[in-house]
Amino acid sequence: MIFQIIWSESAAKELKKLDKTVAKRIFKKVSELSENPYHSDVTKMVGDPYFRLRIGDYRVIFDIQNDMLRILILNVGHRKNVYKK
């Protein structure tokens, strides 16, 4: 099953603010989620229905919608700031 990746406006805006090399790395890892959204770098968040993807010091917060075969990217940012929103 291939999942469709959908970026929220705020996540896309945050990705554009990042350094280009970091943004490319994040985009590549997020693209890999379409084939397997439950791989080893993905963790279910405690007290939240969402998941997080760890990419170095950066995190991607997302929701897996299995019934629609899509992944909604909610937030992207440095690990210090990404959980505050």
C-alpha distances in whole Angstrom, upper triangle without the diagonal:
4,6,10,13,16,19,22,25,27,24,24,28,28,26,29,32,31,32,30,29,28,26,24,23,22,20,19,17,16,14,13,11,8,7,8,10,12,14,18,19,18,20,20,23,26,28,25,22,20,19,20,19,23,23,27,29,27,24,21,21,18,17,13,13,10,12,11,8,10,12,16,18,22,24,25,28,30,30,33,33,29,30,33,31
4,7,9,13,16,19,22,24,21,21,25,25,23,25,28,27,29,27,26,25,23,21,20,19,17,15,15,13,11,10,9,5,5,8,9,12,14,18,18,17,19,20,23,26,27,24,21,19,18,19,18,21,21,25,27,24,22,19,19,16,15,12,12,11,12,11,7,8,10,14,16,19,21,22,25,28,28,31,30,27,28,31,29
4,6,10,13,16,19,21,18,18,22,22,20,23,26,25,27,25,25,23,21,20,19,17,15,15,14,11,10,10,8,4,6,8,8,11,13,17,17,15,18,18,20,23,24,21,18,16,15,16,16,19,20,24,25,22,20,16,16,13,12,9,9,8,10,8,5,5,6,10,12,16,18,19,22,25,25,29,27,24,25,27,25
4,6,10,13,16,18,16,15,19,20,18,20,23,23,25,23,24,22,19,18,19,16,14,14,14,11,9,11,9,6,9,11,11,14,16,19,19,17,19,19,21,25,25,22,19,17,16,17,16,20,20,24,25,22,19,16,16,12,12,10,10,10,12,9,6,4,6,8,11,14,17,18,21,24,25,28,26,23,24,27,24
4,7,10,13,15,12,12,16,16,14,17,20,19,21,20,20,19,16,15,16,13,11,12,12,8,7,10,8,7,10,12,10,14,15,18,17,15,18,18,19,23,24,20,18,15,14,14,14,17,17,21,22,18,16,12,13,10,10,10,10,12,14,11,9,6,5,6,7,11,13,14,18,21,22,25,23,19,21,23,21
4,7,10,12,10,10,13,14,13,15,18,19,21,20,21,19,16,16,17,14,12,14,14,10,10,13,11,10,14,15,13,17,18,21,19,17,19,19,19,23,23,19,17,15,15,15,15,18,19,22,22,19,16,13,12,10,10,10,11,13,15,12,11,7,6,5,6,9,12,13,17,20,21,24,22,18,20,22,19
4,6,8,6,6,10,11,10,12,15,15,18,17,19,17,14,15,16,12,11,14,14,10,11,14,13,13,16,17,15,18,19,21,19,17,19,19,19,22,23,19,17,14,14,14,14,17,17,20,20,16,14,11,11,9,11,12,13,16,18,15,14,11,8,6,5,7,9,10,14,17,19,21,19,15,17,19,16
4,5,5,6,9,10,11,13,15,16,19,19,21,19,15,17,18,15,14,17,17,13,15,18,16,16,20,20,17,20,22,24,21,19,20,19,19,22,21,18,17,14,15,15,16,18,19,22,21,17,15,12,11,10,11,13,14,18,19,16,16,13,10,7,6,6,8,10,13,17,19,20,17,14,16,17,14
4,6,5,6,9,10,11,13,15,18,18,21,19,15,18,19,16,15,18,19,16,17,20,19,19,23,23,21,24,25,27,24,22,23,22,21,24,24,21,20,17,18,18,18,20,20,23,22,18,17,14,13,13,15,17,18,21,22,20,20,16,14,11,9,8,9,11,14,17,20,21,18,15,17,17,14
4,5,5,6,9,10,11,13,17,17,20,17,14,17,18,15,15,19,18,16,18,21,19,20,24,24,21,23,24,26,22,21,21,21,19,22,22,19,19,16,17,16,17,19,19,21,19,16,14,12,12,12,14,17,19,22,24,22,21,18,15,12,9,7,7,8,11,14,16,17,14,12,14,14,11
4,5,5,6,9,10,11,15,15,17,14,11,14,15,11,11,15,15,12,14,17,16,17,20,20,18,20,21,22,19,17,18,19,18,21,21,18,17,14,14,13,13,15,15,17,16,13,11,9,9,10,12,15,17,20,22,20,19,16,13,10,7,6,4,5,8,12,14,16,13,10,13,14,11
4,5,5,6,9,10,13,13,15,14,10,12,14,11,10,14,15,12,14,17,16,17,21,21,19,22,22,24,21,20,21,22,21,24,25,21,21,18,17,16,16,17,16,19,18,14,13,11,12,12,15,17,19,22,24,21,20,16,14,11,9,9,8,8,11,14,17,19,16,14,16,17,15
4,5,5,7,9,13,13,16,14,11,14,16,13,13,17,17,15,17,20,20,21,24,25,22,25,25,26,23,22,23,24,23,26,26,23,23,20,20,18,18,19,18,20,18,15,15,13,14,15,18,20,22,25,27,24,24,20,17,14,12,11,9,9,10,14,17,18,15,13,16,16,14
4,5,5,7,11,12,14,12,9,13,14,11,12,16,16,14,17,19,19,20,24,24,21,23,24,24,21,20,21,22,20,23,24,21,21,18,18,16,15,16,15,16,15,11,11,11,12,14,17,20,22,25,27,25,24,20,17,15,11,10,8,6,7,10,13,14,11,10,13,14,12
4,5,5,9,9,11,9,6,9,11,8,9,12,13,12,14,17,17,18,21,22,19,22,22,22,19,19,20,21,21,24,25,22,22,19,18,15,14,15,13,15,14,11,11,10,12,14,17,19,22,24,27,24,23,19,16,14,11,11,9,6,7,10,14,15,13,12,15,16,15
4,6,8,8,11,10,7,10,13,11,11,14,16,15,16,19,20,21,24,25,23,25,25,26,22,22,24,25,24,28,29,26,26,22,21,19,18,18,16,18,17,14,15,14,16,17,20,23,25,27,30,27,26,22,19,17,14,14,12,10,11,13,17,18,16,15,18,19,17
4,7,9,12,10,9,12,14,12,13,17,18,17,19,22,22,23,27,27,25,27,27,27,23,23,25,26,24,27,28,26,26,23,22,19,19,18,16,17,15,13,14,14,16,18,22,24,27,30,32,30,28,25,22,19,16,15,12,10,9,11,15,16,14,13,17,17,16
4,6,8,7,6,9,11,10,11,14,15,15,17,20,20,22,25,25,23,25,24,24,21,21,23,24,23,26,28,25,26,22,21,18,16,16,13,14,12,10,12,13,16,18,22,24,27,29,32,30,28,24,21,19,16,16,13,9,8,9,13,14,13,13,17,17,17
4,6,5,6,9,10,11,12,14,16,16,18,20,21,24,26,26,25,27,25,25,22,23,25,27,26,29,31,28,29,25,24,20,18,17,14,14,13,12,14,15,19,21,24,26,29,32,34,32,30,27,24,22,19,19,16,13,11,12,15,16,16,16,20,21,21
4,5,5,6,9,10,10,12,14,15,16,18,20,22,24,25,24,26,25,25,22,23,25,27,27,30,32,30,30,26,24,21,19,18,14,15,15,13,16,16,19,21,25,26,29,31,33,31,29,26,23,22,19,20,17,14,13,14,18,19,19,18,22,23,23
4,5,5,6,9,10,11,13,14,15,17,19,21,23,23,23,25,23,22,19,21,24,26,26,30,32,30,30,26,23,20,17,16,12,12,13,12,15,16,19,21,25,26,29,31,33,31,29,26,23,22,19,21,18,15,14,14,17,19,19,19,22,24,24
4,5,5,6,9,10,11,12,14,16,17,20,21,21,20,22,20,20,17,18,20,23,23,26,28,26,26,22,20,17,14,12,9,9,10,9,11,12,16,18,22,23,26,28,31,29,27,24,21,20,16,18,15,11,10,10,13,16,16,15,19,20,20
4,5,5,6,9,10,10,12,14,16,17,20,20,19,21,20,20,17,18,20,23,22,26,28,25,25,21,19,16,14,13,10,12,12,10,11,11,15,16,20,21,24,26,29,27,24,21,18,17,14,15,13,10,10,11,14,17,16,15,18,20,19
4,5,5,6,9,10,10,12,15,16,18,19,19,21,19,20,17,18,21,24,24,28,30,27,27,23,20,18,15,14,11,13,14,12,14,13,17,18,21,22,24,26,29,26,24,21,18,18,15,17,16,13,13,15,17,20,20,18,21,24,23
4,6,5,6,9,10,11,13,15,17,17,17,18,16,17,14,15,18,21,22,25,28,25,25,21,18,15,12,11,8,10,12,10,12,12,15,17,20,21,24,25,28,26,23,21,18,18,15,17,15,12,13,13,15,18,19,17,20,23,22
4,5,5,6,9,10,11,13,16,16,14,16,15,15,12,13,16,18,19,22,24,22,22,18,15,12,9,9,7,9,11,8,9,8,12,13,16,17,20,22,25,23,21,18,15,15,11,13,12,9,10,11,13,16,16,14,17,19,19
4,6,5,6,9,10,12,14,15,14,17,16,17,14,15,18,20,21,24,26,23,22,19,16,14,11,12,10,13,15,12,12,10,13,13,16,17,19,21,24,21,19,16,13,13,11,14,13,10,12,14,16,20,19,16,19,22,21
4,5,5,6,9,11,12,13,13,16,14,15,13,14,18,20,22,25,28,25,24,20,17,15,12,13,10,13,15,13,13,12,15,15,18,18,20,21,24,22,19,17,15,16,13,16,16,13,15,17,18,22,21,19,22,24,24
4,5,5,7,10,11,11,10,12,11,12,10,11,14,17,18,22,24,22,21,17,14,12,8,9,8,11,14,11,11,10,13,13,15,15,18,19,22,21,18,16,13,14,12,15,14,12,14,15,16,20,20,17,19,22,22
4,5,5,7,10,10,9,12,11,13,11,11,14,16,17,21,23,20,18,15,12,11,8,10,10,13,15,12,11,8,10,10,12,12,15,16,19,18,15,12,9,10,9,12,12,11,13,15,16,20,19,16,18,21,20
4,5,6,8,10,10,13,12,15,13,13,17,18,20,24,26,23,21,18,15,14,12,14,13,16,18,16,14,12,14,13,14,14,16,17,19,17,14,12,10,12,11,15,15,14,17,19,20,23,23,20,22,25,23
4,5,6,7,8,10,9,12,11,11,15,17,20,23,25,23,21,18,15,14,11,13,12,16,18,16,15,13,15,14,15,14,16,16,19,18,14,13,11,14,13,17,17,16,18,20,20,24,24,21,22,26,25
4,5,5,4,8,8,11,10,9,13,14,17,20,22,19,17,14,12,11,9,12,13,16,18,16,14,11,12,10,11,10,12,13,16,15,11,10,8,11,11,14,15,15,17,19,19,23,22,19,20,24,23
4,6,6,10,11,14,14,13,16,17,19,23,24,21,19,16,14,14,13,16,16,20,22,19,17,14,15,12,12,10,12,11,14,13,9,8,8,11,12,15,17,17,20,22,23,26,25,22,23,26,25
4,7,9,9,13,14,13,16,18,21,24,26,23,21,18,16,16,14,17,17,21,23,21,19,16,17,15,15,12,14,13,15,14,11,11,11,14,15,19,20,20,23,25,25,28,28,24,26,29,28
4,5,6,10,11,10,13,14,18,21,23,21,18,16,13,14,12,15,16,19,22,20,17,15,16,14,13,11,13,12,15,15,11,11,11,14,15,18,19,19,22,23,23,26,26,23,24,27,26
4,6,9,10,7,10,11,14,18,19,17,14,12,9,10,9,13,14,18,20,17,15,12,12,10,10,7,10,10,13,13,10,10,8,11,12,15,16,16,19,21,20,24,23,20,20,24,23
4,7,8,6,8,9,13,16,18,16,14,12,9,10,10,12,15,18,20,18,15,13,13,12,11,9,12,11,15,16,13,13,11,14,14,17,18,18,20,21,20,23,24,20,20,24,23
4,6,6,9,11,15,18,20,19,17,15,11,11,9,11,13,16,18,17,15,14,14,14,14,13,16,15,19,19,16,15,14,16,16,18,19,18,20,21,19,23,24,21,21,25,25
4,5,8,11,14,17,20,19,18,16,12,11,9,10,12,14,16,16,14,14,15,15,16,15,19,18,22,22,19,19,16,19,18,20,19,18,20,20,18,21,23,20,20,24,25
4,7,10,12,15,19,17,17,14,10,8,6,6,8,10,13,12,10,11,12,13,15,15,18,19,22,22,20,18,15,17,15,17,16,15,16,16,14,18,19,16,17,21,21
4,7,9,13,16,14,13,10,7,6,5,7,10,13,14,13,10,9,10,10,11,11,15,15,19,19,17,15,13,14,13,14,14,14,15,16,14,18,18,15,15,19,19
4,6,9,12,11,11,9,6,5,7,8,12,14,15,14,11,11,10,10,11,12,15,16,20,21,18,17,14,15,14,15,15,15,16,16,14,17,18,15,14,18,18
4,6,9,8,8,6,4,6,9,11,15,17,18,16,13,12,10,10,10,10,14,15,18,19,18,16,14,14,14,14,15,16,17,18,15,18,18,15,13,17,17
4,6,5,7,6,5,7,10,12,15,17,17,15,12,11,9,10,10,12,15,17,20,21,20,18,15,15,14,13,13,15,16,16,13,15,15,13,10,14,14
4,5,8,9,9,10,14,15,19,20,19,18,15,15,12,13,13,15,18,19,22,24,23,21,19,18,18,16,16,18,18,18,15,17,17,15,12,14,15
4,7,9,11,13,16,18,21,23,22,20,17,17,13,14,14,16,18,20,22,23,23,22,19,18,18,16,17,19,20,20,17,18,18,16,12,14,15
4,5,8,10,14,16,20,22,21,19,15,14,11,11,10,12,14,17,19,20,20,18,16,15,15,13,14,16,18,19,17,18,17,14,11,13,13
4,7,10,14,17,20,23,22,20,16,14,10,9,7,9,11,13,15,16,16,15,13,12,13,12,14,17,19,20,18,20,19,16,14,16,15
4,7,10,13,16,19,19,16,12,10,7,6,5,8,10,13,15,16,15,13,10,10,10,9,11,13,15,17,16,18,17,13,12,14,13
4,7,10,13,16,16,14,10,8,6,5,6,8,11,13,16,17,15,13,10,10,10,10,11,12,14,16,14,17,16,13,12,15,15
4,6,10,12,12,10,6,5,5,6,9,10,14,16,19,19,18,15,12,12,10,10,9,10,11,12,11,14,14,10,10,14,14
4,6,10,11,8,6,5,7,8,11,12,16,17,21,20,18,16,12,12,10,11,11,9,11,12,11,14,15,12,12,16,16
4,6,7,6,5,7,9,11,14,16,19,21,24,24,22,19,16,16,13,14,12,10,10,10,9,13,14,11,13,16,17
4,6,5,6,8,11,13,17,18,22,23,26,26,23,20,17,17,14,15,13,10,10,9,10,13,14,13,15,18,19
4,5,8,11,14,17,20,21,25,27,30,29,27,24,21,21,18,18,16,12,11,9,9,12,14,13,15,18,20
4,7,10,13,17,20,22,26,28,31,30,28,25,22,21,17,17,14,11,9,6,6,8,11,11,13,15,17
4,7,10,13,17,19,23,25,28,27,25,22,18,17,14,14,11,7,5,4,5,9,9,8,11,14,15
4,6,10,13,16,19,21,25,24,22,19,15,14,11,11,8,6,6,6,6,9,9,7,9,12,13
4,6,10,12,16,18,21,20,18,15,11,10,7,8,6,5,7,9,9,12,11,8,10,13,12
4,7,10,13,16,19,18,17,14,10,9,6,6,5,6,9,11,11,13,12,8,9,12,11
4,7,10,13,15,14,13,10,7,5,4,5,7,9,12,15,14,17,15,12,12,15,13
4,6,9,12,12,11,8,6,5,7,7,10,13,16,18,18,20,19,15,14,17,15
4,6,9,9,8,6,5,7,9,11,13,15,19,21,20,23,22,18,18,21,19
4,6,6,6,5,6,8,11,13,16,18,22,24,24,27,25,21,21,23,21
4,5,5,7,8,11,14,16,19,21,24,27,26,29,28,24,24,26,24
4,6,8,11,13,16,18,21,24,27,30,29,32,31,27,26,29,26
4,6,9,11,14,17,20,22,26,29,29,32,30,26,26,28,26
4,7,10,13,16,19,21,24,27,27,30,29,25,25,28,26
4,7,10,13,16,17,21,24,24,27,25,22,22,25,22
4,6,9,12,14,17,20,20,23,22,18,19,21,19
4,6,9,12,15,19,19,22,19,16,16,19,16
4,6,8,12,15,16,18,16,13,14,16,14
4,7,11,14,14,16,14,10,11,13,10
4,7,10,11,13,10,7,9,10,8
4,7,9,11,9,6,10,11,10
4,6,8,7,5,9,10,10
4,5,6,6,9,11,12
4,6,6,7,10,12
4,6,7,8,11
4,6,6,8
4,6,6
4,6
4
